Amino acid sequence: MAGEYFVLPENRSCHVAVSTLASISLAEELARLAPKGLCIVGKTETENIGIDKVIRNTITNPSIHCLIVAGRDSEGHRSGATLLSMGERGVDERMRVIGSPGRKPILKNVTRKEVEAFRNQVRIVDMIGCEDAGLVARKVKALARKMHMPCGTKEYARVVKPLTPAPVERVEAKKTAKVSLDKAGYFVILPMPATGILTVEHYTNDNRLLRVIEGKDARSLYGTIIRNGWVSQLLHAAYLGKELERAELSMKLGFKYIQDGI
């Protein structure tokens, strides 16, 4: 499954995976170090969708026998603690990870069979809190040596063959046809870098100014506009959010903002 992770091309059939939880830079550093035995490394910030992806990307590669859980555990989500709980106790009949301290540790994109395949396939190693890439890299090498299985062998852990998760619909995005005018009117976005204020002028489609909305960030502006019903098309709302984010970035990064057409 697609995600923010690094697969080491020369180590695709190696046996150790690493989740760096909420420590994104740790994943980048480990990918750069590329310790012998490391197959894949990436973050896992959530206790539900994040763990779904860890499971699916592991059970489809039977070379992986060990998962190191390192880095900073995300507050509230507690994805690291949830992985440890799942490894130890599994999930209940509602697919809730037993004993997890996370907010919503309910797995909705994998089956119990896939969870059990994951638990049988990998040993989870607790290094939660460690953000030292050198220490984690040394642990990867040590675990790889203990397995007595060189990368590329056909020896798998306790899983005989990889599972193939159920396919998910994939849709190819296509260019949007010409959009009709929103009956609620149109918006002119004016960033004011000197004051740090984003100004949005709301006009009728015959160019009469209805109102001026001001705010310091894109989110509060598009939230206000949508809550008040000043936009009536989903595509127009999406366009407005995109343009307001660009305008906010122009003030932060110092580039000239030119509003795009819809």
MIVO-592511 format. One record per residue (C-alpha): x negated, y, z negated; residue in three letters; residue number from 0. Coordinates in nm, 3 decimals. Each point is the difference from the previous one (the first is absolute). Example, Ala and Ser with C-alpha at 12.3 -4.5 7.8 and 13.67 -1.06 7.14 Angstrom:
2
+---------+---------+---------+--------+-----+
!      px !      py !      pz ! residu ! num !
+---------+---------+---------+--------+-----+
!  -1.230 !  -0.450 !  -0.780 !    ALA !   0 !
!  -0.137 !   0.344 !   0.066 !    SER !   1 !
+---------+---------+---------+--------+-----+
//
This chain:
262
+---------+---------+---------+--------+-----+
!      px !      py !      pz ! residu ! num !
+---------+---------+---------+--------+-----+
!   0.000 !   0.000 !   0.000 !    MET !   0 !
!  -0.114 !   0.351 !   0.073 !    ALA !   1 !
!  -0.138 !   0.191 !  -0.297 !    GLY !   2 !
!  -0.281 !   0.215 !  -0.135 !    GLU !   3 !
!  -0.267 !  -0.265 !  -0.032 !    TYR !   4 !
!  -0.330 !  -0.104 !   0.155 !    PHE !   5 !
!  -0.063 !  -0.340 !   0.157 !    VAL !   6 !
!  -0.370 !  -0.069 !   0.041 !    LEU !   7 !
!  -0.025 !  -0.139 !   0.355 !    PRO !   8 !
!  -0.311 !  -0.206 !  -0.072 !    GLU !   9 !
!   0.159 !  -0.139 !  -0.319 !    ASN !  10 !
!   0.349 !  -0.091 !   0.125 !    ARG !  11 !
!  -0.036 !  -0.359 !  -0.119 !    SER !  12 !
!  -0.158 !   0.085 !  -0.335 !    CYS !  13 !
!   0.167 !  -0.083 !  -0.328 !    HIS !  14 !
!   0.030 !   0.314 !  -0.217 !    VAL !  15 !
!   0.259 !   0.279 !   0.024 !    ALA !  16 !
!   0.005 !   0.317 !  -0.212 !    VAL !  17 !
!   0.291 !   0.223 !  -0.098 !    SER !  18 !
!  -0.121 !   0.339 !  -0.125 !    THR !  19 !
!   0.349 !   0.096 !  -0.123 !    LEU !  20 !
!   0.026 !   0.383 !  -0.007 !    ALA !  21 !
!  -0.375 !   0.056 !   0.057 !    SER !  22 !
!  -0.007 !   0.078 !   0.372 !    ILE !  23 !
!  -0.363 !   0.113 !   0.014 !    SER !  24 !
!  -0.109 !  -0.326 !  -0.167 !    LEU !  25 !
!   0.146 !  -0.198 !   0.291 !    ALA !  26 !
!  -0.187 !   0.221 !   0.247 !    GLU !  27 !
!  -0.328 !  -0.043 !  -0.188 !    GLU !  28 !
!   0.034 !  -0.379 !  -0.022 !    LEU !  29 !
!   0.073 !  -0.018 !   0.373 !    ALA !  30 !
!  -0.317 !   0.201 !   0.060 !    ARG !  31 !
!  -0.208 !  -0.225 !  -0.228 !    LEU !  32 !
!   0.151 !  -0.313 !   0.161 !    ALA !  33 !
!  -0.124 !  -0.246 !  -0.264 !    PRO !  34 !
!  -0.049 !  -0.357 !   0.116 !    LYS !  35 !
!   0.319 !  -0.198 !  -0.052 !    GLY !  36 !
!   0.244 !   0.296 !   0.026 !    LEU !  37 !
!   0.275 !  -0.057 !   0.255 !    CYS !  38 !
!   0.246 !   0.284 !  -0.057 !    ILE !  39 !
!   0.027 !   0.299 !  -0.235 !    VAL !  40 !
!   0.272 !   0.260 !  -0.047 !    GLY !  41 !
!   0.215 !   0.189 !  -0.246 !    LYS !  42 !
!   0.322 !  -0.125 !  -0.164 !    THR !  43 !
!   0.186 !   0.291 !  -0.156 !    GLU !  44 !
!   0.351 !  -0.141 !  -0.049 !    THR !  45 !
!   0.129 !  -0.298 !  -0.196 !    GLU !  46 !
!   0.245 !  -0.108 !   0.272 !    ASN !  47 !
!  -0.072 !   0.084 !   0.365 !    ILE !  48 !
!  -0.375 !   0.018 !  -0.067 !    GLY !  49 !
!  -0.001 !  -0.350 !  -0.149 !    ILE !  50 !
!   0.224 !  -0.132 !   0.279 !    ASP !  51 !
!  -0.273 !   0.099 !   0.244 !    LYS !  52 !
!  -0.278 !  -0.151 !  -0.211 !    VAL !  53 !
!   0.187 !  -0.332 !  -0.001 !    ILE !  54 !
!   0.076 !  -0.005 !   0.372 !    ARG !  55 !
!  -0.352 !   0.100 !   0.102 !    ASN !  56 !
!  -0.146 !  -0.271 !  -0.225 !    THR !  57 !
!   0.214 !  -0.303 !   0.075 !    ILE !  58 !
!  -0.054 !   0.047 !   0.374 !    THR !  59 !
!  -0.376 !  -0.034 !  -0.053 !    ASN !  60 !
!  -0.080 !  -0.327 !  -0.178 !    PRO !  61 !
!  -0.369 !   0.094 !  -0.021 !    SER !  62 !
!   0.079 !   0.235 !  -0.289 !    ILE !  63 !
!  -0.036 !  -0.178 !  -0.335 !    HIS !  64 !
!  -0.058 !   0.287 !  -0.243 !    CYS !  65 !
!   0.154 !   0.343 !  -0.056 !    LEU !  66 !
!  -0.186 !   0.255 !  -0.212 !    ILE !  67 !
!   0.229 !   0.265 !  -0.150 !    VAL !  68 !
!  -0.209 !   0.311 !  -0.073 !    ALA !  69 !
!   0.028 !   0.378 !  -0.017 !    GLY !  70 !
!   0.251 !   0.225 !  -0.172 !    ARG !  71 !
!   0.341 !  -0.150 !  -0.065 !    ASP !  72 !
!   0.269 !   0.238 !   0.125 !    SER !  73 !
!   0.195 !   0.158 !  -0.285 !    GLU !  74 !
!   0.358 !  -0.122 !  -0.025 !    GLY !  75 !
!  -0.032 !  -0.242 !   0.291 !    HIS !  76 !
!  -0.269 !  -0.209 !  -0.171 !    ARG !  77 !
!  -0.068 !  -0.200 !   0.316 !    SER !  78 !
!  -0.316 !  -0.154 !  -0.148 !    GLY !  79 !
!   0.173 !  -0.126 !  -0.313 !    ALA !  80 !
!   0.283 !  -0.126 !   0.221 !    THR !  81 !
!  -0.241 !  -0.202 !   0.215 !    LEU !  82 !
!  -0.147 !  -0.159 !  -0.312 !    LEU !  83 !
!   0.347 !  -0.081 !  -0.134 !    SER !  84 !
!   0.105 !  -0.151 !   0.330 !    MET !  85 !
!  -0.311 !  -0.214 !   0.015 !    GLY !  86 !
!   0.062 !  -0.127 !  -0.351 !    GLU !  87 !
!   0.379 !  -0.035 !  -0.012 !    ARG !  88 !
!   0.146 !   0.047 !   0.350 !    GLY !  89 !
!   0.343 !   0.147 !   0.069 !    VAL !  90 !
!   0.348 !  -0.069 !  -0.134 !    ASP !  91 !
!   0.313 !  -0.085 !   0.202 !    GLU !  92 !
!   0.050 !   0.371 !   0.082 !    ARG !  93 !
!  -0.359 !   0.024 !   0.134 !    MET !  94 !
!  -0.101 !   0.216 !  -0.294 !    ARG !  95 !
!  -0.362 !  -0.056 !  -0.106 !    VAL !  96 !
!   0.020 !  -0.162 !  -0.344 !    ILE !  97 !
!  -0.168 !   0.207 !  -0.270 !    GLY !  98 !
!  -0.089 !   0.295 !   0.223 !    SER !  99 !
!  -0.015 !   0.343 !  -0.172 !    PRO ! 100 !
!   0.072 !   0.176 !   0.332 !    GLY ! 101 !
!   0.311 !   0.209 !   0.062 !    ARG ! 102 !
!   0.153 !  -0.214 !   0.276 !    LYS ! 103 !
!  -0.206 !  -0.317 !   0.048 !    PRO ! 104 !
!   0.259 !  -0.163 !   0.226 !    ILE ! 105 !
!  -0.133 !  -0.155 !   0.323 !    LEU ! 106 !
!   0.250 !   0.033 !   0.285 !    LYS ! 107 !
!  -0.213 !  -0.079 !   0.306 !    ASN ! 108 !
!  -0.139 !  -0.342 !  -0.096 !    VAL ! 109 !
!   0.158 !  -0.328 !  -0.108 !    THR ! 110 !
!  -0.062 !  -0.205 !  -0.314 !    ARG ! 111 !
!  -0.171 !  -0.257 !   0.221 !    LYS ! 112 !
!  -0.243 !   0.268 !   0.121 !    GLU ! 113 !
!  -0.065 !   0.120 !  -0.356 !    VAL ! 114 !
!  -0.080 !  -0.356 !  -0.109 !    GLU ! 115 !
!  -0.224 !  -0.052 !   0.303 !    ALA ! 116 !
!  -0.190 !   0.314 !  -0.099 !    PHE ! 117 !
!  -0.033 !  -0.114 !  -0.363 !    ARG ! 118 !
!  -0.129 !  -0.338 !   0.111 !    ASN ! 119 !
!  -0.238 !   0.143 !   0.256 !    GLN ! 120 !
!  -0.186 !   0.267 !  -0.198 !    VAL ! 121 !
!  -0.158 !   0.054 !  -0.337 !    ARG ! 122 !
!   0.056 !   0.356 !  -0.126 !    ILE ! 123 !
!  -0.298 !   0.164 !  -0.173 !    VAL ! 124 !
!   0.072 !   0.291 !  -0.234 !    ASP ! 125 !
!  -0.230 !   0.301 !   0.045 !    MET ! 126 !
!   0.271 !   0.261 !  -0.057 !    ILE ! 127 !
!  -0.152 !   0.334 !  -0.101 !    GLY ! 128 !
!  -0.333 !  -0.062 !   0.174 !    CYS ! 129 !
!  -0.068 !   0.261 !   0.269 !    GLU ! 130 !
!  -0.369 !  -0.082 !   0.040 !    ASP ! 131 !
!  -0.037 !  -0.131 !   0.356 !    ALA ! 132 !
!  -0.338 !  -0.155 !  -0.079 !    GLY ! 133 !
!   0.142 !  -0.207 !  -0.286 !    LEU ! 134 !
!   0.295 !  -0.119 !   0.209 !    VAL ! 135 !
!  -0.232 !  -0.085 !   0.291 !    ALA ! 136 !
!  -0.219 !  -0.210 !  -0.230 !    ARG ! 137 !
!   0.311 !  -0.181 !  -0.126 !    LYS ! 138 !
!   0.103 !  -0.074 !   0.359 !    VAL ! 139 !
!  -0.341 !  -0.156 !   0.070 !    LYS ! 140 !
!   0.004 !  -0.200 !  -0.323 !    ALA ! 141 !
!   0.345 !  -0.142 !   0.071 !    LEU ! 142 !
!  -0.095 !  -0.086 !   0.357 !    ALA ! 143 !
!  -0.307 !  -0.191 !  -0.126 !    ARG ! 144 !
!   0.209 !  -0.194 !  -0.255 !    LYS ! 145 !
!   0.237 !  -0.125 !   0.268 !    MET ! 146 !
!  -0.274 !  -0.204 !   0.168 !    HIS ! 147 !
!   0.181 !   0.056 !   0.328 !    MET ! 148 !
!  -0.182 !   0.205 !   0.264 !    PRO ! 149 !
!   0.214 !   0.240 !   0.199 !    CYS ! 150 !
!   0.145 !  -0.164 !   0.309 !    GLY ! 151 !
!   0.047 !  -0.349 !  -0.143 !    THR ! 152 !
!   0.332 !  -0.178 !   0.038 !    LYS ! 153 !
!   0.026 !  -0.060 !  -0.376 !    GLU ! 154 !
!   0.302 !   0.172 !  -0.145 !    TYR ! 155 !
!   0.107 !   0.042 !  -0.361 !    ALA ! 156 !
!   0.309 !  -0.183 !  -0.120 !    ARG ! 157 !
!   0.209 !   0.100 !   0.301 !    VAL ! 158 !
!  -0.021 !  -0.247 !   0.286 !    VAL ! 159 !
!   0.104 !   0.243 !   0.272 !    LYS ! 160 !
!   0.096 !   0.367 !   0.023 !    PRO ! 161 !
!   0.364 !   0.099 !  -0.022 !    LEU ! 162 !
!   0.152 !   0.208 !   0.275 !    THR ! 163 !
!   0.228 !   0.268 !  -0.149 !    PRO ! 164 !
!   0.336 !   0.063 !   0.166 !    ALA ! 165 !
!  -0.036 !   0.253 !   0.284 !    PRO ! 166 !
!   0.119 !   0.357 !  -0.050 !    VAL ! 167 !
!   0.161 !   0.197 !   0.281 !    GLU ! 168 !
!  -0.247 !   0.230 !   0.176 !    ARG ! 169 !
!   0.129 !   0.295 !   0.198 !    VAL ! 170 !
!  -0.202 !   0.202 !   0.249 !    GLU ! 171 !
!   0.050 !   0.373 !  -0.047 !    ALA ! 172 !
!   0.103 !   0.187 !   0.315 !    LYS ! 173 !
!  -0.010 !   0.366 !   0.090 !    LYS ! 174 !
!   0.309 !   0.191 !  -0.109 !    THR ! 175 !
!   0.225 !   0.132 !   0.273 !    ALA ! 176 !
!   0.080 !   0.370 !   0.014 !    LYS ! 177 !
!   0.174 !   0.101 !  -0.321 !    VAL ! 178 !
!   0.321 !   0.202 !  -0.005 !    SER ! 179 !
!   0.016 !   0.311 !  -0.216 !    LEU ! 180 !
!   0.097 !  -0.051 !  -0.362 !    ASP ! 181 !
!   0.340 !   0.162 !  -0.053 !    LYS ! 182 !
!  -0.126 !   0.117 !  -0.342 !    ALA ! 183 !
!  -0.260 !   0.222 !   0.169 !    GLY ! 184 !
!  -0.379 !   0.010 !   0.029 !    TYR ! 185 !
!  -0.294 !   0.103 !  -0.219 !    PHE ! 186 !
!  -0.305 !   0.221 !   0.045 !    VAL ! 187 !
!  -0.287 !  -0.089 !  -0.234 !    ILE ! 188 !
!  -0.236 !   0.276 !  -0.115 !    LEU ! 189 !
!  -0.291 !  -0.090 !  -0.230 !    PRO ! 190 !
!  -0.133 !   0.294 !  -0.204 !    MET ! 191 !
!  -0.355 !  -0.098 !  -0.109 !    PRO ! 192 !
!  -0.060 !   0.329 !  -0.185 !    ALA ! 193 !
!   0.281 !  -0.074 !  -0.246 !    THR ! 194 !
!   0.007 !  -0.381 !   0.024 !    GLY ! 195 !
!   0.367 !   0.016 !   0.097 !    ILE ! 196 !
!   0.168 !  -0.196 !   0.280 !    LEU ! 197 !
!   0.287 !   0.196 !   0.153 !    THR ! 198 !
!   0.272 !  -0.166 !   0.208 !    VAL ! 199 !
!   0.248 !   0.206 !   0.199 !    GLU ! 200 !
!   0.328 !  -0.175 !   0.078 !    HIS ! 201 !
!   0.180 !   0.118 !   0.316 !    TYR ! 202 !
!   0.324 !  -0.090 !   0.176 !    THR ! 203 !
!  -0.042 !  -0.133 !   0.351 !    ASN ! 204 !
!   0.095 !   0.345 !   0.134 !    ASP ! 205 !
!  -0.297 !   0.148 !  -0.191 !    ASN ! 206 !
!   0.178 !   0.157 !  -0.299 !    ARG ! 207 !
!  -0.204 !  -0.014 !  -0.320 !    LEU ! 208 !
!   0.191 !  -0.190 !  -0.268 !    LEU ! 209 !
!  -0.246 !  -0.015 !  -0.288 !    ARG ! 210 !
!  -0.366 !   0.001 !  -0.101 !    VAL ! 211 !
!  -0.127 !  -0.287 !  -0.217 !    ILE ! 212 !
!  -0.329 !   0.035 !  -0.187 !    GLU ! 213 !
!  -0.213 !  -0.251 !  -0.188 !    GLY ! 214 !
!  -0.355 !  -0.101 !  -0.083 !    LYS ! 215 !
!   0.005 !  -0.350 !   0.146 !    ASP ! 216 !
!   0.160 !  -0.191 !   0.284 !    ALA ! 217 !
!   0.183 !  -0.249 !  -0.219 !    ARG ! 218 !
!   0.197 !   0.256 !  -0.197 !    SER ! 219 !
!   0.095 !   0.181 !   0.322 !    LEU ! 220 !
!   0.127 !  -0.295 !   0.200 !    TYR ! 221 !
!   0.169 !  -0.137 !  -0.312 !    GLY ! 222 !
!   0.186 !   0.330 !  -0.047 !    THR ! 223 !
!   0.102 !   0.014 !   0.364 !    ILE ! 224 !
!   0.131 !  -0.358 !   0.007 !    ILE ! 225 !
!   0.179 !   0.027 !  -0.336 !    ARG ! 226 !
!   0.188 !   0.307 !   0.120 !    ASN ! 227 !
!   0.106 !  -0.162 !   0.328 !    GLY ! 228 !
!  -0.183 !   0.252 !   0.217 !    TRP ! 229 !
!  -0.112 !  -0.276 !   0.237 !    VAL ! 230 !
!   0.243 !  -0.250 !   0.153 !    SER ! 231 !
!  -0.217 !  -0.233 !   0.209 !    GLN ! 232 !
!  -0.242 !  -0.260 !  -0.135 !    LEU ! 233 !
!  -0.247 !   0.068 !   0.280 !    LEU ! 234 !
!   0.008 !   0.371 !  -0.080 !    HIS ! 235 !
!  -0.059 !  -0.073 !  -0.370 !    ALA ! 236 !
!  -0.300 !  -0.222 !   0.087 !    ALA ! 237 !
!  -0.140 !   0.271 !   0.229 !    TYR ! 238 !
!   0.044 !   0.263 !  -0.271 !    LEU ! 239 !
!  -0.185 !  -0.213 !  -0.257 !    GLY ! 240 !
!  -0.288 !  -0.056 !   0.243 !    LYS ! 241 !
!  -0.031 !   0.368 !   0.087 !    GLU ! 242 !
!   0.021 !   0.119 !  -0.360 !    LEU ! 243 !
!  -0.279 !  -0.241 !  -0.099 !    GLU ! 244 !
!  -0.214 !   0.135 !   0.287 !    ARG ! 245 !
!   0.071 !   0.356 !  -0.108 !    ALA ! 246 !
!  -0.095 !  -0.080 !  -0.360 !    GLU ! 247 !
!  -0.323 !  -0.165 !   0.116 !    LEU ! 248 !
!  -0.082 !   0.305 !   0.213 !    SER ! 249 !
!  -0.003 !   0.213 !  -0.316 !    MET ! 250 !
!  -0.209 !  -0.251 !  -0.194 !    LYS ! 251 !
!  -0.254 !  -0.067 !   0.277 !    LEU ! 252 !
!  -0.006 !   0.339 !   0.168 !    GLY ! 253 !
!   0.108 !  -0.082 !   0.355 !    PHE ! 254 !
!   0.253 !   0.198 !   0.207 !    LYS ! 255 !
!   0.348 !  -0.151 !  -0.006 !    TYR ! 256 !
!   0.201 !  -0.007 !   0.324 !    ILE ! 257 !
!   0.345 !  -0.154 !  -0.029 !    GLN ! 258 !
!   0.066 !  -0.291 !   0.239 !    ASP ! 259 !
!   0.320 !  -0.048 !   0.191 !    GLY ! 260 !
!   0.233 !  -0.278 !  -0.113 !    ILE ! 261 !
+---------+---------+---------+--------+-----+
//
